[in-house]
Amino acid sequence: MISRALEAEILRLYHSEHWLIGTIATQLRLHHGTVRRVLAQAGVPVAQTTVRPSIAAPYVAFMIETLTKYPTLRASRLYQMVKERGYPGAPDHFRAIVAQMRPRRAAEVYLRLRTLPGQQSQADWAHFGTVTIGRAVRPLMAFVMVLSYSRQIFLRFYLGAAMNYFLRGHVEAFTAFTAVPRVILYDNLKSAVLERVDDAIRFNPTLLELAAHYRFEPRPVAVARGNEKGRVERAIRFVRDAFFAGRTFRDVADLNTQADAWCQGPAADRLCPEDRSRSVRAVFAEEQPRLLALPPNPFPTEERIAVDIGKTPYARFDLNDYSLPHTHVRRTLTVLATLDIVRIFDGQTLLASHPRSFDRGQQIEVSAHLDALVTHKRASRAHRAQDRLHHAAPSAQALFLRAAARGAHLGVLTRGLLTLLDSHGTQALEAAIAAALAEDTAHLGAVRHFIDAHASARGQRPPTTVVLPDDPRLRDIRVRPQPLQAYERLTPETTDEHGTDDPEPHS
């Protein structure tokens, strides 16, 4: 319908300006049929245009017969067949003609599905963007389960759609419902179906363990039949529009707290689509006693993976490194992780427990692990140094025993003996230690004294540890000795208290 003003403008342009119908339609952005109708209603005789016969008219019967026999035949192949029979037109216009003639598939009619109370629920994942945690960008996924009869919704957000999150979503949904539906419908996602050929289905074995624990039947819908789980699809759309749109949250835990309040509040207070006279809350109260009872213990949902430990005492898990005792490097250990805690096991032995991080590239450490490693490295260095001394000078073992008995600092003794070993050699050090033990002087100073005394007895100069650069100006320098008489003049002669020079005492 067009306005009265526009009808008046059409009549004015036609009668006063003598515009053609096509011009009026173009300038007023109307269909030429609309312009003709307005003129006909005003009693204006409008000449009927003649329709030019289509160049494809002689070939229409052949085209319809061919398309009826081969409904999926491509228009390009049919064009070649018609062109061989004399069709003079271009392929673009021919495709438009074929599109009008091709037989259409009859529209599929869907039957509204109805379920009994407590019989069925539907579950699926939904993607809600990403969340940035430190240097990590993680997907924000929502696990949605809806009871088909009452339309009660369970909503939980996770940082991924891995199998452990899939299991946790079921367990938390059953806990929220305080019961279990008899049948759960899924799409053909990998967490539920590993392989499918028509009706032959190979389920994910972990899902079968979950189903056996809670006594429900997992049932995937037919391939490309999303309408069979339309309740959860509509529930996801409802979550996007009524809950998530424009919502702010601090972290995923805060978002899940808000989701719980929304599921128990506005989502439960809406009218039930199956019975518009009652709310979802009221229908769920009727359905809940007909669901299956929960088992006494929940299904374990911890993520369990085997981790190969390298040279450093850290286990790499979910983009981060977690410390463990240094005694368990170069092994394959087991990591058990929840949303809050990461535990590292060697068989049944718990080695470490850490708060879980969803950041990226972080090192989550226990100070006791690092302190034990530092102590171990220091002891290893001291042990290697003492082994070297024992091999170079066998008497060093007795020296260490006596020094330890007298409370000497063994680290200082070790470093000092190594320095003497490097500067004087094994024979000189062994002789000095033996002499110190013979005099019952088990300390570093005695060893230094005897090693210098033995060297002096042999006419050797003390070794120098100063290393000059390889520079001829320094290597060939000559130092001129200075007479020491000049320094003697700096010493004042003896004077009495009166300031007079008198070597003889007063009488």
KEKEFI-38890 format. One record per residue (C-alpha): x, y, z; chain; residue number from 0; residue in three letters. Coordinates in steps of 0.05 Angstrom, whole numbers, plus 5000, padded with zeros to 4 digits. Layout:
// residues N
u;v;w;kette;nr;rest
X;Y;Z;A;NUM;Ala
...
//
This chain:
// residues 507
u;v;w;kette;nr;rest
5000;5000;5000;A;0;Met
5023;5070;4983;A;1;Ile
5000;5136;5012;A;2;Ser
4948;5183;4983;A;3;Arg
5001;5235;4971;A;4;Ala
5042;5187;4930;A;5;Leu
4981;5168;4889;A;6;Glu
4968;5242;4875;A;7;Ala
5040;5251;4854;A;8;Glu
5034;5192;4805;A;9;Ile
4971;5223;4773;A;10;Leu
5003;5292;4769;A;11;Arg
5066;5267;4734;A;12;Leu
5025;5226;4686;A;13;Tyr
4975;5279;4666;A;14;His
5013;5344;4675;A;15;Ser
5084;5325;4659;A;16;Glu
5065;5269;4611;A;17;His
5116;5221;4641;A;18;Trp
5117;5149;4618;A;19;Leu
5098;5095;4666;A;20;Ile
5169;5069;4668;A;21;Gly
5197;5138;4683;A;22;Thr
5148;5148;4740;A;23;Ile
5165;5080;4770;A;24;Ala
5240;5094;4765;A;25;Thr
5238;5163;4795;A;26;Gln
5190;5146;4851;A;27;Leu
5224;5079;4864;A;28;Arg
5160;5040;4853;A;29;Leu
5144;4978;4814;A;30;His
5113;4993;4746;A;31;His
5054;4948;4765;A;32;Gly
5039;4994;4824;A;33;Thr
5039;5054;4777;A;34;Val
4992;5018;4729;A;35;Arg
4945;5000;4786;A;36;Arg
4940;5072;4810;A;37;Val
4925;5097;4740;A;38;Leu
4874;5042;4728;A;39;Ala
4838;5059;4793;A;40;Gln
4835;5131;4770;A;41;Ala
4802;5110;4704;A;42;Gly
4862;5124;4661;A;43;Val
4864;5076;4601;A;44;Pro
4933;5044;4602;A;45;Val
4958;5008;4541;A;46;Ala
4977;4936;4556;A;47;Gln
5049;4919;4539;A;48;Thr
5061;4859;4497;A;49;Thr
5106;4806;4525;A;50;Val
5160;4786;4477;A;51;Arg
5165;4711;4469;A;52;Pro
5226;4681;4502;A;53;Ser
5282;4652;4458;A;54;Ile
5280;4590;4503;A;55;Ala
5206;4576;4489;A;56;Ala
5220;4523;4435;A;57;Pro
5265;4485;4485;A;58;Tyr
5222;4489;4547;A;59;Val
5190;4420;4536;A;60;Ala
5258;4387;4527;A;61;Phe
5286;4423;4589;A;62;Met
5227;4402;4633;A;63;Ile
5232;4330;4609;A;64;Glu
5307;4327;4623;A;65;Thr
5301;4359;4692;A;66;Leu
5244;4312;4712;A;67;Thr
5287;4252;4694;A;68;Lys
5352;4282;4724;A;69;Tyr
5331;4331;4779;A;70;Pro
5403;4347;4801;A;71;Thr
5432;4358;4731;A;72;Leu
5474;4420;4730;A;73;Arg
5450;4480;4690;A;74;Ala
5517;4484;4654;A;75;Ser
5509;4413;4626;A;76;Arg
5437;4425;4607;A;77;Leu
5459;4489;4572;A;78;Tyr
5508;4450;4529;A;79;Gln
5453;4400;4511;A;80;Met
5404;4455;4491;A;81;Val
5458;4494;4454;A;82;Lys
5473;4433;4412;A;83;Glu
5399;4434;4393;A;84;Arg
5403;4506;4368;A;85;Gly
5392;4550;4430;A;86;Tyr
5423;4619;4415;A;87;Pro
5421;4650;4484;A;88;Gly
5477;4664;4535;A;89;Ala
5490;4617;4595;A;90;Pro
5475;4669;4649;A;91;Asp
5403;4681;4626;A;92;His
5395;4606;4615;A;93;Phe
5413;4591;4689;A;94;Arg
5356;4637;4711;A;95;Ala
5307;4600;4666;A;96;Ile
5331;4532;4692;A;97;Val
5323;4556;4765;A;98;Ala
5249;4569;4751;A;99;Gln
5238;4501;4718;A;100;Met
5278;4456;4765;A;101;Arg
5231;4413;4807;A;102;Pro
5229;4434;4880;A;103;Arg
5236;4386;4938;A;104;Arg
5173;4383;4979;A;105;Ala
5179;4421;5045;A;106;Ala
5191;4375;5104;A;107;Glu
5137;4374;5157;A;108;Val
5160;4367;5229;A;109;Tyr
5121;4334;5284;A;110;Leu
5121;4370;5351;A;111;Arg
5158;4325;5400;A;112;Leu
5128;4313;5468;A;113;Arg
5161;4278;5527;A;114;Thr
5138;4249;5592;A;115;Leu
5159;4279;5659;A;116;Pro
5229;4257;5680;A;117;Gly
5241;4221;5614;A;118;Gln
5290;4265;5575;A;119;Gln
5338;4322;5577;A;120;Ser
5381;4354;5523;A;121;Gln
5453;4378;5530;A;122;Ala
5501;4418;5487;A;123;Asp
5560;4467;5486;A;124;Trp
5555;4540;5467;A;125;Ala
5612;4588;5452;A;126;His
5611;4656;5486;A;127;Phe
5675;4689;5462;A;128;Gly
5741;4689;5499;A;129;Thr
5769;4708;5567;A;130;Val
5838;4738;5578;A;131;Thr
5875;4713;5640;A;132;Ile
5944;4743;5645;A;133;Gly
5979;4724;5581;A;134;Arg
5929;4669;5563;A;135;Ala
5868;4677;5520;A;136;Val
5819;4621;5534;A;137;Arg
5752;4604;5503;A;138;Pro
5690;4617;5545;A;139;Leu
5645;4556;5536;A;140;Met
5576;4545;5566;A;141;Ala
5550;4476;5583;A;142;Phe
5474;4478;5578;A;143;Val
5426;4423;5599;A;144;Met
5351;4431;5596;A;145;Val
5297;4383;5619;A;146;Leu
5251;4370;5560;A;147;Ser
5186;4368;5599;A;148;Tyr
5192;4426;5648;A;149;Ser
5245;4466;5610;A;150;Arg
5286;4476;5673;A;151;Gln
5355;4502;5652;A;152;Ile
5423;4486;5680;A;153;Phe
5479;4534;5658;A;154;Leu
5553;4530;5674;A;155;Arg
5612;4566;5642;A;156;Phe
5681;4535;5633;A;157;Tyr
5747;4556;5601;A;158;Leu
5743;4503;5547;A;159;Gly
5702;4444;5523;A;160;Ala
5750;4387;5541;A;161;Ala
5724;4320;5565;A;162;Met
5735;4336;5639;A;163;Asn
5692;4398;5632;A;164;Tyr
5639;4357;5595;A;165;Phe
5637;4307;5653;A;166;Leu
5637;4362;5706;A;167;Arg
5578;4396;5671;A;168;Gly
5537;4332;5677;A;169;His
5554;4321;5750;A;170;Val
5539;4393;5769;A;171;Glu
5474;4391;5729;A;172;Ala
5451;4328;5764;A;173;Phe
5469;4360;5831;A;174;Thr
5429;4422;5814;A;175;Ala
5369;4380;5793;A;176;Phe
5381;4333;5853;A;177;Thr
5362;4277;5804;A;178;Ala
5380;4247;5736;A;179;Val
5338;4243;5672;A;180;Pro
5330;4175;5640;A;181;Arg
5353;4196;5571;A;182;Val
5401;4252;5550;A;183;Ile
5403;4275;5477;A;184;Leu
5468;4300;5447;A;185;Tyr
5493;4327;5382;A;186;Asp
5547;4285;5349;A;187;Asn
5604;4319;5386;A;188;Leu
5669;4282;5400;A;189;Lys
5657;4282;5475;A;190;Ser
5597;4237;5463;A;191;Ala
5607;4202;5396;A;192;Val
5676;4181;5370;A;193;Leu
5652;4150;5305;A;194;Glu
5586;4141;5269;A;195;Arg
5564;4106;5206;A;196;Val
5489;4112;5197;A;197;Asp
5459;4079;5259;A;198;Asp
5525;4045;5279;A;199;Ala
5552;4089;5336;A;200;Ile
5617;4084;5375;A;201;Arg
5608;4123;5439;A;202;Phe
5663;4157;5478;A;203;Asn
5681;4105;5532;A;204;Pro
5686;4158;5586;A;205;Thr
5615;4180;5572;A;206;Leu
5592;4108;5577;A;207;Leu
5626;4104;5646;A;208;Glu
5588;4166;5667;A;209;Leu
5523;4138;5640;A;210;Ala
5534;4072;5677;A;211;Ala
5548;4109;5742;A;212;His
5484;4152;5738;A;213;Tyr
5441;4099;5702;A;214;Arg
5420;4143;5643;A;215;Phe
5419;4129;5569;A;216;Glu
5462;4172;5523;A;217;Pro
5427;4182;5456;A;218;Arg
5456;4222;5398;A;219;Pro
5408;4255;5349;A;220;Val
5410;4238;5275;A;221;Ala
5464;4271;5233;A;222;Val
5444;4342;5210;A;223;Ala
5380;4337;5252;A;224;Arg
5388;4394;5300;A;225;Gly
5312;4400;5304;A;226;Asn
5312;4336;5346;A;227;Glu
5345;4374;5403;A;228;Lys
5310;4440;5391;A;229;Gly
5296;4451;5465;A;230;Arg
5369;4460;5483;A;231;Val
5381;4502;5420;A;232;Glu
5325;4549;5441;A;233;Arg
5352;4548;5512;A;234;Ala
5420;4570;5488;A;235;Ile
5389;4627;5448;A;236;Arg
5349;4646;5510;A;237;Phe
5414;4647;5551;A;238;Val
5448;4692;5500;A;239;Arg
5390;4742;5498;A;240;Asp
5363;4741;5569;A;241;Ala
5426;4728;5610;A;242;Phe
5492;4740;5576;A;243;Phe
5477;4801;5533;A;244;Ala
5507;4863;5566;A;245;Gly
5529;4826;5629;A;246;Arg
5593;4843;5666;A;247;Thr
5632;4796;5711;A;248;Phe
5699;4794;5748;A;249;Arg
5719;4723;5730;A;250;Asp
5688;4656;5711;A;251;Val
5670;4640;5784;A;252;Ala
5631;4705;5789;A;253;Asp
5597;4691;5722;A;254;Leu
5576;4622;5747;A;255;Asn
5548;4651;5811;A;256;Thr
5506;4699;5770;A;257;Gln
5485;4641;5724;A;258;Ala
5461;4600;5784;A;259;Asp
5420;4658;5809;A;260;Ala
5390;4669;5740;A;261;Trp
5371;4595;5731;A;262;Cys
5338;4593;5799;A;263;Gln
5305;4661;5789;A;264;Gly
5282;4692;5723;A;265;Pro
5293;4629;5681;A;266;Ala
5251;4588;5729;A;267;Ala
5197;4641;5735;A;268;Asp
5182;4645;5660;A;269;Arg
5121;4611;5632;A;270;Leu
5129;4538;5612;A;271;Cys
5122;4531;5536;A;272;Pro
5084;4466;5545;A;273;Glu
5035;4495;5595;A;274;Asp
5028;4571;5590;A;275;Arg
4985;4573;5653;A;276;Ser
5043;4551;5698;A;277;Arg
5115;4572;5708;A;278;Ser
5176;4529;5695;A;279;Val
5188;4526;5770;A;280;Arg
5119;4495;5782;A;281;Ala
5125;4444;5725;A;282;Val
5195;4425;5749;A;283;Phe
5168;4413;5819;A;284;Ala
5120;4363;5787;A;285;Glu
5174;4331;5745;A;286;Glu
5230;4326;5796;A;287;Gln
5202;4266;5835;A;288;Pro
5198;4226;5771;A;289;Arg
5271;4233;5754;A;290;Leu
5323;4180;5774;A;291;Leu
5355;4185;5843;A;292;Ala
5427;4206;5850;A;293;Leu
5479;4153;5868;A;294;Pro
5512;4159;5937;A;295;Pro
5578;4185;5908;A;296;Asn
5590;4232;5850;A;297;Pro
5628;4211;5788;A;298;Phe
5702;4233;5790;A;299;Pro
5714;4291;5743;A;300;Thr
5787;4305;5755;A;301;Glu
5830;4313;5693;A;302;Glu
5882;4257;5693;A;303;Arg
5943;4259;5648;A;304;Ile
6012;4227;5647;A;305;Ala
6070;4278;5647;A;306;Val
6142;4264;5628;A;307;Asp
6189;4302;5676;A;308;Ile
6253;4328;5644;A;309;Gly
6318;4352;5676;A;310;Lys
6285;4407;5717;A;311;Thr
6237;4390;5774;A;312;Pro
6174;4417;5740;A;313;Tyr
6112;4385;5711;A;314;Ala
6083;4420;5649;A;315;Arg
6006;4421;5652;A;316;Phe
5957;4466;5615;A;317;Asp
6009;4518;5593;A;318;Leu
6041;4525;5662;A;319;Asn
6098;4492;5702;A;320;Asp
6086;4463;5772;A;321;Tyr
6145;4447;5818;A;322;Ser
6157;4378;5849;A;323;Leu
6213;4347;5891;A;324;Pro
6280;4343;5854;A;325;His
6285;4269;5871;A;326;Thr
6232;4252;5818;A;327;His
6262;4281;5754;A;328;Val
6269;4238;5691;A;329;Arg
6205;4200;5707;A;330;Arg
6134;4195;5683;A;331;Thr
6086;4221;5735;A;332;Leu
6010;4230;5739;A;333;Thr
5975;4298;5744;A;334;Val
5905;4301;5773;A;335;Leu
5873;4370;5765;A;336;Ala
5807;4402;5785;A;337;Thr
5786;4473;5772;A;338;Leu
5822;4494;5836;A;339;Asp
5879;4445;5852;A;340;Ile
5934;4410;5812;A;341;Val
5963;4349;5846;A;342;Arg
6024;4309;5823;A;343;Ile
6029;4235;5839;A;344;Phe
6082;4181;5833;A;345;Asp
6037;4120;5832;A;346;Gly
5995;4128;5895;A;347;Gln
6044;4175;5929;A;348;Thr
6026;4249;5929;A;349;Leu
6088;4290;5912;A;350;Leu
6060;4361;5906;A;351;Ala
5996;4401;5910;A;352;Ser
5987;4470;5878;A;353;His
5932;4520;5866;A;354;Pro
5913;4516;5792;A;355;Arg
5931;4574;5746;A;356;Ser
5895;4589;5681;A;357;Phe
5949;4638;5660;A;358;Asp
6003;4620;5609;A;359;Arg
6077;4608;5620;A;360;Gly
6075;4613;5696;A;361;Gln
6118;4575;5745;A;362;Gln
6077;4554;5806;A;363;Ile
6127;4534;5859;A;364;Glu
6132;4509;5931;A;365;Val
6190;4541;5967;A;366;Ser
6208;4475;6002;A;367;Ala
6220;4443;5934;A;368;His
6269;4498;5914;A;369;Leu
6304;4499;5982;A;370;Asp
6315;4424;5980;A;371;Ala
6343;4430;5909;A;372;Leu
6392;4485;5930;A;373;Val
6415;4445;5990;A;374;Thr
6424;4384;5947;A;375;His
6466;4422;5896;A;376;Lys
6510;4453;5950;A;377;Arg
6521;4385;5982;A;378;Ala
6537;4356;5915;A;379;Ser
6589;4410;5902;A;380;Arg
6621;4399;5970;A;381;Ala
6620;4324;5960;A;382;His
6655;4330;5893;A;383;Arg
6708;4376;5922;A;384;Ala
6722;4328;5980;A;385;Gln
6727;4270;5931;A;386;Asp
6779;4308;5892;A;387;Arg
6819;4322;5955;A;388;Leu
6815;4250;5978;A;389;His
6842;4225;5911;A;390;His
6898;4277;5908;A;391;Ala
6919;4273;5982;A;392;Ala
6897;4210;6019;A;393;Pro
6914;4242;6086;A;394;Ser
6859;4294;6075;A;395;Ala
6806;4246;6100;A;396;Gln
6839;4242;6169;A;397;Ala
6848;4317;6169;A;398;Leu
6773;4327;6157;A;399;Phe
6755;4279;6212;A;400;Leu
6799;4315;6263;A;401;Arg
6775;4384;6240;A;402;Ala
6702;4362;6246;A;403;Ala
6715;4336;6316;A;404;Ala
6743;4404;6336;A;405;Arg
6684;4442;6305;A;406;Gly
6722;4473;6246;A;407;Ala
6684;4500;6186;A;408;His
6692;4445;6135;A;409;Leu
6671;4489;6076;A;410;Gly
6727;4538;6090;A;411;Val
6777;4481;6099;A;412;Leu
6755;4450;6033;A;413;Thr
6762;4514;5993;A;414;Arg
6830;4529;6024;A;415;Gly
6858;4459;6010;A;416;Leu
6833;4463;5938;A;417;Leu
6870;4528;5929;A;418;Thr
6934;4498;5956;A;419;Leu
6924;4437;5911;A;420;Leu
6918;4481;5850;A;421;Asp
6979;4524;5868;A;422;Ser
7028;4472;5896;A;423;His
7007;4404;5869;A;424;Gly
6988;4337;5900;A;425;Thr
7055;4317;5929;A;426;Gln
7067;4382;5966;A;427;Ala
6995;4382;5994;A;428;Leu
7000;4310;6018;A;429;Glu
7067;4323;6053;A;430;Ala
7039;4386;6087;A;431;Ala
6976;4351;6111;A;432;Ile
7017;4293;6138;A;433;Ala
7063;4341;6175;A;434;Ala
7002;4378;6204;A;435;Ala
6972;4313;6227;A;436;Leu
7038;4292;6259;A;437;Ala
7038;4357;6299;A;438;Glu
6964;4347;6315;A;439;Asp
6947;4414;6284;A;440;Thr
6886;4397;6240;A;441;Ala
6870;4465;6211;A;442;His
6882;4503;6147;A;443;Leu
6935;4550;6176;A;444;Gly
6980;4492;6196;A;445;Ala
6976;4462;6127;A;446;Val
6995;4529;6095;A;447;Arg
7053;4536;6144;A;448;His
7082;4467;6128;A;449;Phe
7072;4474;6053;A;450;Ile
7110;4540;6054;A;451;Asp
7164;4512;6100;A;452;Ala
7176;4452;6054;A;453;His
7180;4497;5994;A;454;Ala
7230;4543;6029;A;455;Ser
7272;4482;6049;A;456;Ala
7276;4462;5976;A;457;Arg
7296;4533;5956;A;458;Gly
7231;4547;5919;A;459;Gln
7197;4614;5918;A;460;Arg
7124;4618;5937;A;461;Pro
7081;4611;5876;A;462;Pro
7046;4673;5851;A;463;Thr
6975;4674;5832;A;464;Thr
6978;4740;5795;A;465;Val
6970;4732;5721;A;466;Val
6990;4792;5679;A;467;Leu
6961;4806;5611;A;468;Pro
7001;4781;5552;A;469;Asp
7028;4851;5537;A;470;Asp
7103;4861;5520;A;471;Pro
7101;4929;5555;A;472;Arg
7084;4894;5620;A;473;Leu
7123;4830;5607;A;474;Arg
7190;4866;5593;A;475;Asp
7184;4922;5644;A;476;Ile
7242;4932;5691;A;477;Arg
7231;4960;5761;A;478;Val
7291;5000;5788;A;479;Arg
7304;4987;5862;A;480;Pro
7307;5049;5905;A;481;Gln
7355;5061;5963;A;482;Pro
7323;5055;6031;A;483;Leu
7365;5109;6065;A;484;Gln
7315;5162;6045;A;485;Ala
7261;5126;6085;A;486;Tyr
7307;5125;6148;A;487;Glu
7309;5201;6148;A;488;Arg
7234;5201;6159;A;489;Leu
7244;5171;6229;A;490;Thr
7254;5227;6282;A;491;Pro
7311;5222;6331;A;492;Glu
7297;5213;6406;A;493;Thr
7285;5279;6444;A;494;Thr
7272;5294;6517;A;495;Asp
7209;5325;6544;A;496;Glu
7243;5395;6540;A;497;His
7257;5386;6466;A;498;Gly
7335;5384;6473;A;499;Thr
7378;5330;6443;A;500;Asp
7413;5297;6502;A;501;Asp
7429;5223;6497;A;502;Pro
7455;5223;6569;A;503;Glu
7405;5221;6626;A;504;Pro
7402;5280;6675;A;505;His
7433;5271;6743;A;506;Ser
//
